[in-house]
Amino acid sequence: MKTKMEVINLSNEWLATIRDSTDMDVNNLDVSEWETMSLPLDEDTINRLALPNRIWLQREFMMPINEECSTWWLELNIGLCGRVWLNGKLVDNLDDDDIYQVEVTNYTALDENVLVLCLEPTPAMAHWLSLECVPYPCGD
């Protein structure tokens, strides 16, 4: 019996910091003093965001063993501007930093994964409610 692939909810348990830098070594982040937060972002966090500041978010999640062919996509309920790293590798984004739906199949690892986002402040952030890793069946 095959295990049904389920959506992985990534809306909570984030570590976050606000910095004016877009350059950080994502493979050696010291998150010991970062804040804990969940989506949606609270009003205080949104008020602290203004260019040149960026919000950096880091979260670990478990990837289940995949018994059927699927592709994995990060999906947000809105489009945001920024960059995505999964397991220390910059995820190719064909939309020039517009993050709404990004394929991450080739960046995932079995078991533990580390996701890092560096996002520019936009008015849309107040409406950011969810982030999920979603499996879709492979084409036949």
Secondary structure per residue as TSV (DSSP state, phi and psi in degrees):
chain	resnum	aa	ss	phi	psi
A	1	M	-	360.0	127.5
A	2	K	-	-79.8	144.9
A	3	T	-	-82.0	130.0
A	4	K	-	-72.1	129.8
A	5	M	-	-76.4	133.8
A	6	E	-	-119.2	154.4
A	7	V	-	-64.3	138.5
A	8	I	E	-102.5	115.2
A	9	N	E	-78.4	122.1
A	10	L	-	-115.1	26.5
A	11	S	S	-83.0	-10.9
A	12	N	S	-127.4	175.9
A	13	E	-	64.4	35.4
A	14	W	E	-87.4	147.2
A	15	L	E	-103.4	135.6
A	16	A	E	-141.7	151.5
A	17	T	E	-147.6	153.7
A	18	I	E	-110.0	123.5
A	19	R	E	-136.1	158.0
A	20	D	S	-93.8	16.0
A	21	S	-	-114.1	143.5
A	22	T	S	-102.5	0.7
A	23	D	-	-114.2	113.5
A	24	M	-	-142.1	150.8
A	25	D	-	-80.7	95.9
A	26	V	G	-65.8	-17.3
A	27	N	G	-82.9	-12.7
A	28	N	G	-135.1	43.2
A	29	L	-	-71.3	133.6
A	30	D	-	-98.0	101.0
A	31	V	-	-99.2	11.8
A	32	S	T	-61.3	-26.8
A	33	E	T	-110.7	11.1
A	34	W	-	-76.3	153.2
A	35	E	E	-78.2	155.2
A	36	T	E	-97.0	134.3
A	37	M	E	-152.9	166.1
A	38	S	-	-133.0	168.5
A	39	L	S	-91.3	145.2
A	40	P	S	-72.6	155.6
A	41	L	-	-65.1	142.1
A	42	D	-	-75.9	162.6
A	43	E	H	-60.8	-37.6
A	44	D	H	-61.5	-44.2
A	45	T	H	-62.7	-45.3
A	46	I	H	-63.1	-38.8
A	47	N	H	-66.5	-27.0
A	48	R	H	-80.5	-10.1
A	49	L	-	-91.6	119.6
A	50	A	-	-158.2	142.5
A	51	L	T	-56.1	138.5
A	52	P	T	-88.7	7.2
A	53	N	-	-65.0	149.8
A	54	R	E	-131.1	151.7
A	55	I	E	-99.8	127.8
A	56	W	E	-103.7	130.1
A	57	L	E	-126.8	139.2
A	58	Q	E	-135.3	137.4
A	59	R	E	-151.9	142.0
A	60	E	E	-101.9	148.8
A	61	F	E	-151.8	157.3
A	62	M	E	-95.6	133.5
A	63	M	E	-100.6	123.4
A	64	P	-	-71.3	157.7
A	65	I	-	-65.3	131.5
A	66	N	-	-98.2	109.9
A	67	E	S	-91.1	-3.4
A	68	E	S	-136.0	157.3
A	69	C	-	-68.7	126.1
A	70	S	E	-151.8	156.3
A	71	T	E	-105.2	150.9
A	72	W	E	-115.3	134.4
A	73	W	E	-129.0	136.7
A	74	L	E	-83.5	128.3
A	75	E	E	-129.8	127.9
A	76	L	E	-106.9	155.2
A	77	N	E	-75.1	-13.6
A	78	I	E	-140.6	166.0
A	79	G	E	-86.1	132.7
A	80	L	E	-124.7	162.6
A	81	C	E	-107.3	124.8
A	82	G	E	165.9	-158.8
A	83	R	E	-129.3	155.0
A	84	V	E	-128.7	132.4
A	85	W	E	-121.5	138.7
A	86	L	E	-128.2	121.8
A	87	N	T	55.5	40.6
A	88	G	T	82.1	0.3
A	89	K	E	-111.4	132.3
A	90	L	E	-66.2	124.7
A	91	V	-	-80.3	127.1
A	92	D	-	-60.0	133.5
A	93	N	-	-130.8	111.2
A	94	L	T	-70.7	-14.8
A	95	D	T	-98.4	28.0
A	96	D	T	49.0	61.6
A	97	D	T	77.5	-0.5
A	98	D	E	-83.9	108.2
A	99	I	E	-98.9	116.3
A	100	Y	E	-137.1	-50.2
A	101	Q	E	-144.1	119.0
A	102	V	E	-131.3	126.4
A	103	E	E	-73.6	132.1
A	104	V	-	-125.9	11.5
A	105	T	G	-49.3	-48.1
A	106	N	G	-77.0	-3.3
A	107	Y	G	-107.5	-10.4
A	108	T	-	-80.7	156.5
A	109	A	-	-126.8	150.1
A	110	L	S	-62.7	146.2
A	111	D	E	70.9	-120.0
A	112	E	E	-82.6	135.7
A	113	N	E	-130.0	149.2
A	114	V	E	-119.7	120.5
A	115	L	E	-108.5	131.1
A	116	V	E	-127.4	133.0
A	117	L	E	-121.5	140.8
A	118	C	E	-124.1	110.5
A	119	L	E	-117.7	139.0
A	120	E	-	-81.3	146.7
A	121	P	-	-69.6	133.7
A	122	T	-	-142.3	157.2
A	123	P	G	-58.3	-27.1
A	124	A	G	-65.0	-22.4
A	125	M	G	-56.8	-30.4
A	126	A	G	-65.9	-16.8
A	127	H	G	-108.5	8.5
A	128	W	-	-78.2	110.1
A	129	L	-	-109.3	-27.1
A	130	S	-	-150.3	154.3
A	131	L	E	-144.0	126.9
A	132	E	E	-135.6	152.7
A	133	C	E	-103.7	115.4
A	134	V	E	-115.9	128.5
A	135	P	E	-88.0	140.1
A	136	Y	E	-126.5	138.2
A	137	P	E	-60.6	145.5
A	138	C	-	-68.9	153.3
A	139	G	-	-67.7	150.2
A	140	D	-	-80.1	360.0
